[in-house]
Amino acid sequence: MQEAVKIMYRIQSLEIILEETRIVHRDNLPPQYATLQETIETLRSQVPEEYLARYDRIRKNGQAVVNLVNGFCLGCRMAISLGDQNRMKRDEANLICPHCGKFLLLV
């Protein structure tokens, strides 16, 4: 699951760039816009459908993938228990915050 979360983090970053480009350039989109869209579609094909469904649902309201830093989810700022963190690092638990439900990127 760690690899899928990394890919989703990359997708999220590119989607943010696309949104900013659309806001700045409006009707006069640069040629790189289409390339970014193709890259996003290629990356999406590498993520399991069940993760993408959850990602898309959460992404509608902001970031779907956030960092886990020093034991804290940067999405909700809540502490994740050491037991959960260790299970996540060993791939024994999903990389999902038990408080806000966002995907966690282990840093």
C-alpha positions as CSV (number, residue, x, y, z in Angstrom):
1,M,0.0,0.0,0.0
2,Q,2.9,2.4,0.6
3,E,3.7,2.5,-3.1
4,A,0.1,3.2,-4.0
5,V,0.0,6.1,-1.4
6,K,3.2,7.6,-3.0
7,I,1.6,7.4,-6.4
8,M,-1.6,9.1,-5.1
9,Y,0.5,11.8,-3.5
10,R,2.1,12.5,-6.9
11,I,-1.3,12.5,-8.5
12,Q,-2.6,15.0,-5.9
13,S,0.4,17.3,-6.5
14,L,-0.2,17.2,-10.3
15,E,-3.9,17.9,-9.8
16,I,-3.1,20.9,-7.7
17,I,-0.8,22.2,-10.5
18,L,-3.6,21.7,-13.0
19,E,-6.1,23.6,-10.8
20,E,-3.7,26.5,-10.4
21,T,-2.9,26.5,-14.2
22,R,-6.6,26.6,-15.0
23,I,-7.2,29.5,-12.6
24,V,-4.2,31.5,-13.9
25,H,-4.6,30.9,-17.6
26,R,-8.4,30.4,-17.9
27,D,-9.1,30.0,-21.6
28,N,-5.5,30.2,-22.8
29,L,-4.1,26.9,-21.4
30,P,-0.5,26.1,-22.2
31,P,0.4,22.9,-24.1
32,Q,1.9,21.3,-21.0
33,Y,-1.6,21.1,-19.6
34,A,-2.5,18.2,-21.8
35,T,0.7,16.4,-20.9
36,L,0.0,16.8,-17.2
37,Q,-3.5,15.3,-17.7
38,E,-2.0,12.3,-19.5
39,T,0.6,11.8,-16.7
40,I,-2.2,11.8,-14.2
41,E,-4.2,9.2,-16.1
42,T,-1.1,7.0,-16.4
43,L,-0.4,7.3,-12.7
44,R,-4.1,6.6,-11.9
45,S,-3.9,3.3,-13.8
46,Q,-1.2,2.1,-11.4
47,V,-3.4,2.5,-8.3
48,P,-6.0,-0.1,-7.2
49,E,-9.6,1.0,-7.9
50,E,-10.6,0.7,-4.3
51,Y,-8.0,3.2,-3.3
52,L,-8.9,5.6,-6.1
53,A,-12.5,5.6,-5.2
54,R,-11.6,6.6,-1.6
55,Y,-9.0,9.1,-2.9
56,D,-11.5,10.8,-5.3
57,R,-14.2,11.0,-2.5
58,I,-11.8,12.7,-0.1
59,R,-10.1,14.8,-2.7
60,K,-13.3,16.7,-3.5
61,N,-13.0,18.4,-0.1
62,G,-9.2,19.1,-0.1
63,Q,-6.1,16.9,0.3
64,A,-6.6,13.2,0.2
65,V,-3.0,12.3,1.0
66,V,-1.2,14.0,3.9
67,N,2.1,13.4,5.7
68,L,2.6,11.6,8.9
69,V,5.3,13.6,10.8
70,N,6.5,12.8,14.3
71,G,3.4,10.7,14.9
72,F,0.9,13.4,13.8
73,C,-1.4,13.3,10.8
74,L,-0.9,16.7,9.1
75,G,-4.5,16.5,7.8
76,C,-6.3,16.6,11.2
77,R,-3.3,17.3,13.5
78,M,-4.2,14.3,15.6
79,A,-1.6,11.9,17.1
80,I,-1.5,8.4,15.7
81,S,-0.7,5.7,18.3
82,L,2.8,4.1,18.1
83,G,1.2,0.7,17.7
84,D,-0.7,1.9,14.6
85,Q,2.4,3.6,13.2
86,N,4.5,0.4,13.6
87,R,1.8,-1.7,11.9
88,M,1.7,0.9,9.1
89,K,5.4,0.7,8.6
90,R,5.3,-3.1,8.5
91,D,2.4,-3.0,6.0
92,E,0.2,-4.7,8.5
93,A,-2.3,-1.9,8.6
94,N,-3.7,0.5,5.9
95,L,-2.0,3.9,5.7
96,I,-5.2,5.7,6.7
97,C,-5.6,8.1,9.6
98,P,-8.0,6.6,12.1
99,H,-9.3,10.1,12.9
100,C,-9.8,11.9,9.6
101,G,-9.7,9.0,7.1
102,K,-7.1,10.5,4.8
103,F,-4.2,8.5,3.3
104,L,-1.0,8.9,5.2
105,L,2.4,9.2,3.6
106,L,5.1,8.1,6.0
107,V,8.0,10.5,6.1
